[in-house]
Amino acid sequence: MEQWDRKAREFAAAFGEHMAVEHQASAMAGRVMGLLLISQPAERAIDELAAELQVSRGAISMATKDLLQLGIIEKTARPRDRRRYYCLKKNLWARLYIDQRANFSDHLEMAERGLDLLKGQPLEAKRPLIEMAAFFRFVSEQMPGFVARWEKESPNLISDLERRYAE
């Protein structure tokens, strides 16, 4: 058990570092996510998370607040238990990335606003915004097909991986 706890903490720390470096999230929020990814049962109370990660309840409280606001985790309850439990939201990864469609549209709109501002300026001055607009137009056009393909193929992809890791 102690060996598992140490390895779980190591995984959570590595996941926290990844989230901090790659996604500018707090390392503690990433550590909580990492632990929730490998937890059984999937829900954990703040005191359990703090004990397993060997950090303060306050640090966990702040991390879970951030993760709730980002829509990464959800709060649950158990009958006859006053504590609140946290778990990763279902279909998290698809939702996180697919929900970026609004972000793509916002970036495209900002690029177009910048291009409007630069009307009459040389093409060289507009190139960074043209590249930005082209990229986000492309992504916005491709996203519906990507989403449809994911929705069609995800059950089989998930089933294949479930069989592979069924041990």
URURCOR-V40038 format. One line per field, one symbol per residue. psi: psi as a letter, one per 40 degrees, with the letter a starting at -180 (. if undefined). Layout:
BEGIN
psi = ???
END
This chain:
BEGIN
psi = ddddddddddddddddddddddefiidddddddddddeihieiiidddddddefiidddddddddddddefdiihiiihfheiiiiiiiifdddddddeedddddddddddddddddeheiidddeddddddddddddddddddddddddddedddddddddddfe.
END
